[in-house]
Amino acid sequence: MTTAPSKITIGIAQLNYTVGDLSGNAEKILAVAQKAADSGVDLLLTSELSLCGYPPRDLLLNPGFIIAIEVELQKLAAKLPRAIAVLVGFVAANPHADDKGHKPLFNSVALLQQGKVQQTFHKRLLPTYDVFDEQRYFEPGNQSDYFQLPGDNPLKIGVTVCEDLWNDEQFWGKRNYTLNPLADLALVNVDLVVNLSASPYSLGKQKMREAMLSHSASRYHLPIIYANQVGGNDDLLFDGSSVAFNREGKTVCRAKSFHTDFITLEFDPEKKELLPAKITPIITSETEQIWLALVLGLQDYAHKCGFQKGLIGLSGGIDSALVAAVATEALGAENIMGILMPSPYSSDHSVTDAEALVKNLGIKSEKLPIEPAMKAYDAILEPLFAGTEFGIAEENIQARIRGNLLMAIANKFGYLLLSTGNKSEMAVGYCTLYGDMSGGFSVIADVPKTKVFAICQWLNRNQELIPANIIAKPPSAELKPNQTDQDSLPPYDILDDILHRIIVENQSISQISEAGHDLETVQKVMKMLSRAEFKRRQSPPGLKITERAFGTGWRMPIASNWTRS
């Protein structure tokens, strides 16, 4: 009587790595590996470049960094429990690098088992678009490879890295690369495909990811396990949401979104199939997704940069209110300070609304009226400004006074100053350099104004966290009497739609006009977007939550005389 081959238990370590913290990242992997081994896991998956963190960017140009990665990898292999195999993302030196265009490094995965590096796999498809620039550093792998887990019925496991699965011409309608690593693995009859990924978050991306992976699993009749990293690294957010599909393309497992997680599932060698395991529900609300992303992104940026406390200028407006709410959730109310800086043009409700917000959030606050500083500037500039009319220069002085005060407080007491500009304002330059743009981090720089309102309304679904008047009143910079944003800008619902069409969809002026927008308005927005590039280049880093943000993936010239027709 023969017994059925025993099932293989596979674990996914969805962890939050810090770029460059080799020993810290290794310790995280080791801790989960020990837990996994105790749970009877046979194979543990980490994510792309898990040992050094993703994206390491130009740290990869430092030879000492590459040597340190190799040393740490060997140390980790020796420490891991002998009963488990672990796939770890790392950077491998290319022994065939030369001056003929071959890069010195590979984006690689190591199979660690029995105290050694048993096998190494190289990423084949290297993205160079949006936030990715991997061809700057890496040589593509030249073959799709697999390894075998020993046992009664050795399991052939194909290894891919992130982009390797993003080139199915049936799903996309085209190929972005000549190779399809998944098709190559199907030709060598692997039983299972694993993918170690560092796929940044953007709105709607998980739904698209899962549709693509489901299609590929079904097309090639191959189970796929996708292990993604989680956390924030500079402007990029990684949502985790690791997932697995069976041969029919059905979801059998899903990890949490925006949280570290450790999940296990089983592979049946007899059926050559992944068995159903824990499936965490997808977060379907875009508003909730954005909120969780912003909280995680700010928390990681602050802590990974050594900050515990956040500072915010509170104007009584909706943008600073949302940033304060995010900061309170991310860093704790006891670590947040709000500074109220009213001017003679500030309305009474701006102060009372800001004070109500402070009370609702339970944060600390101080009030610093700026009228004395305004008078001092007026006196100093009076000989030069005599005979001219009050205008943008004088308005901007108010913003810069506030920026100077906030930076002074941040420097004195070790706060991370959080700027409060939203994507709509950043797009058209409705912001002041060295004023409201001052700061170390821009929390909502990729959140359009209409979504700022939506998030605040969502936050108030159970109780009034954001004072109702902040949401209800017309947005205003309050730099002159009776000012509103719509004195200078189209209504935000119109502006945000135009900006989305320009920035994300790359539509022309004529296309946007044909979609129903006033031609003159579109031309004005296009001009404002182009002219504000020099401001955005000097802004603090901000979190990316949309398909295209004003960050790593935005590479527009400042001195340009081209406009779309």
VONUTI-522473 format. One record per residue (C-alpha): residue number from 0; chain; z, y, x. Coordinates in steps of 0.05 Angstrom, whole numbers, always signed. Example, Ala and Ser with C-alpha at 12.3 -4.5 7.8 and 13.67 -1.06 7.14 Angstrom:
2
(0,"A",(+156,-90,+246))
(1,"A",(+143,-21,+273))
This chain:
565
(0,"A",(+0,+0,+0))
(1,"A",(-21,+67,+29))
(2,"A",(+17,+131,+18))
(3,"A",(-16,+197,+2))
(4,"A",(-18,+245,+60))
(5,"A",(+40,+293,+58))
(6,"A",(+28,+364,+34))
(7,"A",(+24,+420,+85))
(8,"A",(+71,+479,+73))
(9,"A",(+43,+547,+94))
(10,"A",(+83,+611,+98))
(11,"A",(+60,+684,+96))
(12,"A",(+103,+734,+135))
(13,"A",(+86,+801,+103))
(14,"A",(+121,+847,+152))
(15,"A",(+127,+921,+169))
(16,"A",(+109,+932,+242))
(17,"A",(+117,+993,+286))
(18,"A",(+58,+1009,+331))
(19,"A",(+76,+998,+404))
(20,"A",(+144,+966,+391))
(21,"A",(+125,+900,+422))
(22,"A",(+195,+870,+428))
(23,"A",(+216,+896,+359))
(24,"A",(+154,+867,+326))
(25,"A",(+164,+801,+363))
(26,"A",(+236,+797,+339))
(27,"A",(+213,+807,+267))
(28,"A",(+163,+750,+274))
(29,"A",(+214,+705,+307))
(30,"A",(+266,+718,+252))
(31,"A",(+217,+699,+197))
(32,"A",(+192,+639,+237))
(33,"A",(+262,+612,+243))
(34,"A",(+273,+621,+169))
(35,"A",(+206,+588,+155))
(36,"A",(+221,+529,+201))
(37,"A",(+288,+518,+165))
(38,"A",(+249,+517,+100))
(39,"A",(+202,+463,+124))
(40,"A",(+141,+508,+135))
(41,"A",(+87,+476,+178))
(42,"A",(+44,+539,+190))
(43,"A",(+65,+612,+188))
(44,"A",(+15,+669,+182))
(45,"A",(+28,+739,+206))
(46,"A",(-23,+796,+202))
(47,"A",(-76,+829,+245))
(48,"A",(-50,+855,+312))
(49,"A",(+20,+839,+287))
(50,"A",(+50,+838,+357))
(51,"A",(+29,+909,+376))
(52,"A",(+23,+939,+306))
(53,"A",(-40,+965,+272))
(54,"A",(-74,+1012,+288))
(55,"A",(-55,+1019,+362))
(56,"A",(-113,+1068,+373))
(57,"A",(-118,+1096,+444))
(58,"A",(-56,+1059,+467))
(59,"A",(-109,+1005,+479))
(60,"A",(-138,+1047,+535))
(61,"A",(-74,+1038,+575))
(62,"A",(-78,+976,+620))
(63,"A",(-3,+971,+622))
(64,"A",(+0,+964,+547))
(65,"A",(-48,+905,+547))
(66,"A",(-8,+870,+602))
(67,"A",(+57,+882,+563))
(68,"A",(+26,+851,+501))
(69,"A",(+7,+787,+539))
(70,"A",(+77,+782,+569))
(71,"A",(+110,+791,+501))
(72,"A",(+64,+739,+470))
(73,"A",(+84,+687,+521))
(74,"A",(+158,+703,+511))
(75,"A",(+150,+697,+436))
(76,"A",(+114,+630,+442))
(77,"A",(+172,+603,+484))
(78,"A",(+225,+625,+434))
(79,"A",(+192,+600,+370))
(80,"A",(+219,+537,+336))
(81,"A",(+181,+476,+361))
(82,"A",(+172,+448,+291))
(83,"A",(+127,+504,+267))
(84,"A",(+58,+533,+285))
(85,"A",(+51,+608,+281))
(86,"A",(-12,+652,+280))
(87,"A",(+1,+719,+313))
(88,"A",(-46,+778,+319))
(89,"A",(-51,+808,+389))
(90,"A",(-99,+841,+438))
(91,"A",(-133,+795,+488))
(92,"A",(-169,+817,+552))
(93,"A",(-243,+802,+555))
(94,"A",(-257,+766,+621))
(95,"A",(-331,+781,+614))
(96,"A",(-325,+856,+607))
(97,"A",(-374,+895,+648))
(98,"A",(-410,+962,+653))
(99,"A",(-467,+937,+608))
(100,"A",(-432,+954,+543))
(101,"A",(-385,+894,+538))
(102,"A",(-316,+919,+517))
(103,"A",(-254,+900,+556))
(104,"A",(-214,+874,+497))
(105,"A",(-215,+827,+437))
(106,"A",(-178,+836,+371))
(107,"A",(-149,+767,+371))
(108,"A",(-104,+715,+339))
(109,"A",(-61,+666,+379))
(110,"A",(-39,+598,+354))
(111,"A",(+31,+590,+380))
(112,"A",(+60,+520,+379))
(113,"A",(+105,+477,+422))
(114,"A",(+124,+536,+465))
(115,"A",(+53,+555,+485))
(116,"A",(-10,+591,+465))
(117,"A",(-51,+532,+441))
(118,"A",(-114,+568,+419))
(119,"A",(-142,+638,+413))
(120,"A",(-190,+666,+361))
(121,"A",(-228,+732,+364))
(122,"A",(-247,+778,+307))
(123,"A",(-322,+778,+297))
(124,"A",(-337,+837,+252))
(125,"A",(-312,+904,+279))
(126,"A",(-311,+960,+228))
(127,"A",(-332,+1030,+248))
(128,"A",(-328,+1072,+185))
(129,"A",(-276,+1114,+149))
(130,"A",(-210,+1105,+187))
(131,"A",(-236,+1048,+230))
(132,"A",(-262,+1055,+301))
(133,"A",(-256,+984,+328))
(134,"A",(-322,+984,+367))
(135,"A",(-290,+1037,+411))
(136,"A",(-243,+984,+439))
(137,"A",(-263,+913,+422))
(138,"A",(-317,+862,+438))
(139,"A",(-336,+821,+377))
(140,"A",(-321,+747,+379))
(141,"A",(-383,+703,+385))
(142,"A",(-363,+645,+342))
(143,"A",(-323,+627,+280))
(144,"A",(-271,+576,+301))
(145,"A",(-218,+533,+271))
(146,"A",(-158,+492,+292))
(147,"A",(-127,+428,+267))
(148,"A",(-57,+415,+245))
(149,"A",(-38,+344,+266))
(150,"A",(-16,+294,+214))
(151,"A",(-39,+234,+173))
(152,"A",(-102,+273,+154))
(153,"A",(-113,+329,+204))
(154,"A",(-126,+395,+169))
(155,"A",(-183,+439,+194))
(156,"A",(-163,+512,+185))
(157,"A",(-214,+567,+196))
(158,"A",(-186,+632,+225))
(159,"A",(-213,+700,+206))
(160,"A",(-188,+771,+219))
(161,"A",(-192,+824,+164))
(162,"A",(-264,+850,+164))
(163,"A",(-291,+780,+177))
(164,"A",(-286,+766,+102))
(165,"A",(-317,+833,+80))
(166,"A",(-391,+816,+88))
(167,"A",(-413,+772,+30))
(168,"A",(-482,+796,+9))
(169,"A",(-475,+765,-60))
(170,"A",(-412,+805,-75))
(171,"A",(-433,+871,-43))
(172,"A",(-507,+867,-57))
(173,"A",(-522,+875,+17))
(174,"A",(-497,+857,+86))
(175,"A",(-465,+908,+132))
(176,"A",(-468,+859,+190))
(177,"A",(-518,+806,+209))
(178,"A",(-463,+753,+213))
(179,"A",(-421,+723,+157))
(180,"A",(-362,+688,+190))
(181,"A",(-341,+654,+125))
(182,"A",(-409,+622,+116))
(183,"A",(-406,+597,+188))
(184,"A",(-338,+565,+175))
(185,"A",(-365,+532,+112))
(186,"A",(-420,+500,+155))
(187,"A",(-368,+466,+200))
(188,"A",(-332,+439,+139))
(189,"A",(-264,+471,+147))
(190,"A",(-213,+453,+93))
(191,"A",(-180,+521,+88))
(192,"A",(-192,+592,+111))
(193,"A",(-137,+640,+131))
(194,"A",(-146,+714,+142))
(195,"A",(-98,+757,+182))
(196,"A",(-108,+828,+157))
(197,"A",(-87,+900,+166))
(198,"A",(-123,+929,+106))
(199,"A",(-101,+1001,+89))
(200,"A",(-83,+1018,+18))
(201,"A",(-123,+1063,-28))
(202,"A",(-124,+1069,-103))
(203,"A",(-158,+1010,-136))
(204,"A",(-168,+972,-70))
(205,"A",(-125,+911,-87))
(206,"A",(-166,+897,-149))
(207,"A",(-230,+901,-108))
(208,"A",(-200,+858,-52))
(209,"A",(-181,+803,-99))
(210,"A",(-248,+804,-134))
(211,"A",(-283,+796,-67))
(212,"A",(-236,+741,-42))
(213,"A",(-241,+704,-108))
(214,"A",(-317,+707,-106))
(215,"A",(-318,+681,-34))
(216,"A",(-270,+624,-48))
(217,"A",(-311,+603,-108))
(218,"A",(-378,+611,-73))
(219,"A",(-360,+568,-13))
(220,"A",(-312,+523,-51))
(221,"A",(-259,+539,+2))
(222,"A",(-187,+559,-9))
(223,"A",(-170,+626,+23))
(224,"A",(-103,+654,+44))
(225,"A",(-102,+729,+58))
(226,"A",(-41,+756,+97))
(227,"A",(-36,+831,+99))
(228,"A",(+14,+876,+134))
(229,"A",(+58,+926,+96))
(230,"A",(+85,+995,+114))
(231,"A",(+63,+1063,+138))
(232,"A",(+35,+1079,+207))
(233,"A",(+19,+1154,+213))
(234,"A",(-30,+1172,+157))
(235,"A",(-46,+1100,+139))
(236,"A",(-9,+1059,+87))
(237,"A",(-11,+984,+82))
(238,"A",(+9,+955,+14))
(239,"A",(+18,+882,+33))
(240,"A",(-3,+847,-32))
(241,"A",(-19,+784,+8))
(242,"A",(-55,+734,-37))
(243,"A",(-85,+664,-39))
(244,"A",(-141,+632,-79))
(245,"A",(-159,+560,-92))
(246,"A",(-228,+529,-86))
(247,"A",(-246,+553,-155))
(248,"A",(-228,+625,-138))
(249,"A",(-165,+626,-179))
(250,"A",(-103,+663,-155))
(251,"A",(-49,+614,-134))
(252,"A",(-1,+661,-98))
(253,"A",(+12,+735,-89))
(254,"A",(+65,+773,-49))
(255,"A",(+98,+838,-68))
(256,"A",(+64,+905,-61))
(257,"A",(+94,+959,-17))
(258,"A",(+151,+913,+5))
(259,"A",(+162,+863,+60))
(260,"A",(+159,+792,+34))
(261,"A",(+160,+720,+55))
(262,"A",(+126,+669,+11))
(263,"A",(+106,+597,+17))
(264,"A",(+53,+553,-15))
(265,"A",(+29,+482,-6))
(266,"A",(-38,+452,+12))
(267,"A",(-55,+383,-15))
(268,"A",(-97,+347,+39))
(269,"A",(-119,+294,-10))
(270,"A",(-147,+344,-60))
(271,"A",(-164,+394,-5))
(272,"A",(-133,+447,-49))
(273,"A",(-79,+501,-49))
(274,"A",(-26,+488,-102))
(275,"A",(+1,+542,-148))
(276,"A",(+61,+581,-121))
(277,"A",(+96,+646,-135))
(278,"A",(+50,+700,-162))
(279,"A",(+79,+770,-162))
(280,"A",(+46,+812,-217))
(281,"A",(-2,+866,-195))
(282,"A",(+22,+938,-205))
(283,"A",(-31,+961,-255))
(284,"A",(-7,+1033,-263))
(285,"A",(-43,+1079,-213))
(286,"A",(+13,+1130,-221))
(287,"A",(+66,+1079,-202))
(288,"A",(+23,+1055,-144))
(289,"A",(+18,+1125,-116))
(290,"A",(+92,+1137,-124))
(291,"A",(+110,+1072,-87))
(292,"A",(+59,+1087,-33))
(293,"A",(+85,+1158,-21))
(294,"A",(+157,+1135,-17))
(295,"A",(+141,+1079,+32))
(296,"A",(+96,+1123,+73))
(297,"A",(+146,+1179,+81))
(298,"A",(+204,+1131,+94))
(299,"A",(+165,+1096,+150))
(300,"A",(+137,+1160,+181))
(301,"A",(+206,+1192,+184))
(302,"A",(+243,+1131,+210))
(303,"A",(+189,+1109,+260))
(304,"A",(+188,+1180,+288))
(305,"A",(+265,+1182,+293))
(306,"A",(+281,+1227,+233))
(307,"A",(+335,+1214,+182))
(308,"A",(+335,+1280,+144))
(309,"A",(+281,+1318,+106))
(310,"A",(+274,+1393,+93))
(311,"A",(+233,+1424,+37))
(312,"A",(+217,+1494,+15))
(313,"A",(+230,+1495,-61))
(314,"A",(+187,+1546,-98))
(315,"A",(+203,+1522,-168))
(316,"A",(+132,+1495,-172))
(317,"A",(+108,+1425,-186))
(318,"A",(+83,+1407,-116))
(319,"A",(+150,+1420,-81))
(320,"A",(+185,+1386,-139))
(321,"A",(+145,+1322,-129))
(322,"A",(+155,+1323,-53))
(323,"A",(+230,+1332,-63))
(324,"A",(+232,+1274,-111))
(325,"A",(+193,+1229,-62))
(326,"A",(+237,+1251,-4))
(327,"A",(+301,+1237,-43))
(328,"A",(+277,+1167,-60))
(329,"A",(+253,+1153,+11))
(330,"A",(+309,+1182,+52))
(331,"A",(+368,+1189,+4))
(332,"A",(+393,+1250,-32))
(333,"A",(+447,+1261,+20))
(334,"A",(+394,+1271,+73))
(335,"A",(+351,+1323,+36))
(336,"A",(+358,+1398,+40))
(337,"A",(+319,+1445,-6))
(338,"A",(+310,+1518,+14))
(339,"A",(+298,+1570,-41))
(340,"A",(+264,+1633,-13))
(341,"A",(+251,+1681,-70))
(342,"A",(+212,+1745,-60))
(343,"A",(+207,+1807,-105))
(344,"A",(+147,+1773,-138))
(345,"A",(+184,+1708,-154))
(346,"A",(+198,+1700,-228))
(347,"A",(+268,+1686,-252))
(348,"A",(+247,+1617,-277))
(349,"A",(+222,+1598,-207))
(350,"A",(+293,+1603,-181))
(351,"A",(+326,+1571,-242))
(352,"A",(+274,+1515,-243))
(353,"A",(+286,+1500,-170))
(354,"A",(+361,+1501,-181))
(355,"A",(+353,+1453,-239))
(356,"A",(+312,+1406,-195))
(357,"A",(+365,+1408,-141))
(358,"A",(+418,+1388,-192))
(359,"A",(+375,+1332,-222))
(360,"A",(+360,+1302,-153))
(361,"A",(+430,+1312,-126))
(362,"A",(+405,+1344,-61))
(363,"A",(+434,+1401,-20))
(364,"A",(+404,+1471,-24))
(365,"A",(+408,+1541,+4))
(366,"A",(+379,+1607,-21))
(367,"A",(+348,+1655,+30))
(368,"A",(+315,+1716,-3))
(369,"A",(+257,+1741,+39))
(370,"A",(+253,+1814,+16))
(371,"A",(+288,+1841,+79))
(372,"A",(+238,+1805,+124))
(373,"A",(+180,+1830,+82))
(374,"A",(+205,+1902,+91))
(375,"A",(+212,+1892,+165))
(376,"A",(+140,+1867,+170))
(377,"A",(+116,+1925,+127))
(378,"A",(+151,+1974,+174))
(379,"A",(+122,+1943,+237))
(380,"A",(+51,+1939,+208))
(381,"A",(+52,+2006,+171))
(382,"A",(+18,+2046,+226))
(383,"A",(-39,+1995,+230))
(384,"A",(-45,+1980,+155))
(385,"A",(-38,+2052,+132))
(386,"A",(-92,+2072,+82))
(387,"A",(-110,+2000,+63))
(388,"A",(-97,+1963,-2))
(389,"A",(-48,+1906,-12))
(390,"A",(-87,+1841,-5))
(391,"A",(-89,+1771,+23))
(392,"A",(-61,+1792,+90))
(393,"A",(+3,+1817,+57))
(394,"A",(+7,+1756,+12))
(395,"A",(+2,+1710,+71))
(396,"A",(+58,+1746,+108))
(397,"A",(+105,+1722,+53))
(398,"A",(+83,+1650,+63))
(399,"A",(+90,+1657,+138))
(400,"A",(+160,+1686,+133))
(401,"A",(+179,+1625,+92))
(402,"A",(+145,+1579,+143))
(403,"A",(+183,+1611,+200))
(404,"A",(+250,+1604,+165))
(405,"A",(+237,+1531,+148))
(406,"A",(+216,+1514,+219))
(407,"A",(+277,+1549,+247))
(408,"A",(+323,+1508,+202))
(409,"A",(+286,+1444,+218))
(410,"A",(+291,+1457,+294))
(411,"A",(+364,+1477,+290))
(412,"A",(+389,+1417,+250))
(413,"A",(+339,+1362,+265))
(414,"A",(+304,+1359,+198))
(415,"A",(+233,+1334,+187))
(416,"A",(+199,+1392,+151))
(417,"A",(+156,+1367,+94))
(418,"A",(+98,+1411,+74))
(419,"A",(+80,+1410,+1))
(420,"A",(+6,+1424,-6))
(421,"A",(-35,+1377,-50))
(422,"A",(-106,+1353,-38))
(423,"A",(-139,+1402,-86))
(424,"A",(-108,+1461,-48))
(425,"A",(-123,+1431,+20))
(426,"A",(-196,+1420,-1))
(427,"A",(-210,+1492,-19))
(428,"A",(-164,+1526,+30))
(429,"A",(-115,+1551,-23))
(430,"A",(-60,+1549,+29))
(431,"A",(-34,+1590,+87))
(432,"A",(-37,+1570,+160))
(433,"A",(+31,+1577,+193))
(434,"A",(+60,+1588,+123))
(435,"A",(+63,+1536,+69))
(436,"A",(+22,+1490,+115))
(437,"A",(+79,+1490,+166))
(438,"A",(+114,+1424,+176))
(439,"A",(+117,+1357,+209))
(440,"A",(+88,+1315,+152))
(441,"A",(+48,+1328,+90))
(442,"A",(+70,+1280,+35))
(443,"A",(+19,+1295,-20))
(444,"A",(-40,+1319,+22))
(445,"A",(-84,+1266,-10))
(446,"A",(-58,+1273,-81))
(447,"A",(-102,+1316,-126))
(448,"A",(-66,+1367,-169))
(449,"A",(-81,+1330,-234))
(450,"A",(-47,+1268,-206))
(451,"A",(+12,+1310,-183))
(452,"A",(+23,+1327,-257))
(453,"A",(+13,+1255,-278))
(454,"A",(+64,+1229,-228))
(455,"A",(+116,+1280,-249))
(456,"A",(+106,+1262,-322))
(457,"A",(+113,+1188,-304))
(458,"A",(+178,+1203,-266))
(459,"A",(+205,+1234,-330))
(460,"A",(+189,+1173,-373))
(461,"A",(+263,+1153,-379))
(462,"A",(+300,+1216,-361))
(463,"A",(+283,+1288,-341))
(464,"A",(+281,+1285,-266))
(465,"A",(+230,+1340,-258))
(466,"A",(+251,+1399,-302))
(467,"A",(+205,+1405,-361))
(468,"A",(+188,+1478,-348))
(469,"A",(+162,+1460,-278))
(470,"A",(+110,+1414,-311))
(471,"A",(+94,+1461,-369))
(472,"A",(+84,+1528,-333))
(473,"A",(+17,+1550,-303))
(474,"A",(+16,+1537,-227))
(475,"A",(+24,+1600,-185))
(476,"A",(+34,+1619,-112))
(477,"A",(+73,+1680,-136))
(478,"A",(+51,+1724,-78))
(479,"A",(+34,+1783,-123))
(480,"A",(+53,+1803,-195))
(481,"A",(+30,+1756,-252))
(482,"A",(-10,+1712,-205))
(483,"A",(-35,+1643,-226))
(484,"A",(-77,+1592,-188))
(485,"A",(-133,+1600,-238))
(486,"A",(-143,+1671,-215))
(487,"A",(-177,+1641,-154))
(488,"A",(-194,+1570,-174))
(489,"A",(-228,+1533,-231))
(490,"A",(-180,+1495,-277))
(491,"A",(-153,+1435,-238))
(492,"A",(-184,+1382,-282))
(493,"A",(-253,+1412,-268))
(494,"A",(-238,+1426,-194))
(495,"A",(-212,+1355,-181))
(496,"A",(-273,+1323,-212))
(497,"A",(-320,+1366,-171))
(498,"A",(-281,+1351,-108))
(499,"A",(-281,+1276,-121))
(500,"A",(-357,+1278,-130))
(501,"A",(-365,+1317,-64))
(502,"A",(-314,+1282,-20))
(503,"A",(-315,+1210,-45))
(504,"A",(-383,+1202,-78))
(505,"A",(-422,+1249,-31))
(506,"A",(-460,+1279,-90))
(507,"A",(-504,+1340,-81))
(508,"A",(-496,+1406,-116))
(509,"A",(-553,+1389,-163))
(510,"A",(-524,+1321,-180))
(511,"A",(-456,+1351,-196))
(512,"A",(-488,+1405,-238))
(513,"A",(-529,+1354,-275))
(514,"A",(-465,+1316,-291))
(515,"A",(-443,+1375,-332))
(516,"A",(-409,+1424,-285))
(517,"A",(-427,+1498,-281))
(518,"A",(-475,+1508,-223))
(519,"A",(-442,+1572,-198))
(520,"A",(-374,+1538,-199))
(521,"A",(-399,+1478,-160))
(522,"A",(-431,+1524,-108))
(523,"A",(-366,+1562,-101))
(524,"A",(-325,+1499,-92))
(525,"A",(-374,+1472,-41))
(526,"A",(-370,+1536,+0))
(527,"A",(-294,+1537,-3))
(528,"A",(-290,+1465,+19))
(529,"A",(-333,+1479,+80))
(530,"A",(-298,+1543,+100))
(531,"A",(-229,+1511,+97))
(532,"A",(-244,+1459,+150))
(533,"A",(-211,+1499,+205))
(534,"A",(-146,+1501,+165))
(535,"A",(-146,+1426,+152))
(536,"A",(-156,+1413,+226))
(537,"A",(-89,+1448,+239))
(538,"A",(-50,+1416,+182))
(539,"A",(+6,+1365,+191))
(540,"A",(-13,+1291,+184))
(541,"A",(-12,+1267,+112))
(542,"A",(-12,+1201,+75))
(543,"A",(-78,+1171,+54))
(544,"A",(-78,+1143,-17))
(545,"A",(-150,+1154,-39))
(546,"A",(-217,+1125,-15))
(547,"A",(-228,+1186,+29))
(548,"A",(-174,+1232,+55))
(549,"A",(-173,+1293,+101))
(550,"A",(-146,+1251,+158))
(551,"A",(-170,+1199,+208))
(552,"A",(-232,+1183,+169))
(553,"A",(-254,+1256,+156))
(554,"A",(-296,+1280,+215))
(555,"A",(-329,+1344,+193))
(556,"A",(-351,+1400,+240))
(557,"A",(-316,+1467,+235))
(558,"A",(-374,+1509,+260))
(559,"A",(-429,+1487,+213))
(560,"A",(-482,+1524,+174))
(561,"A",(-507,+1466,+130))
(562,"A",(-495,+1464,+55))
(563,"A",(-516,+1412,+5))
(564,"A",(-570,+1430,-45))
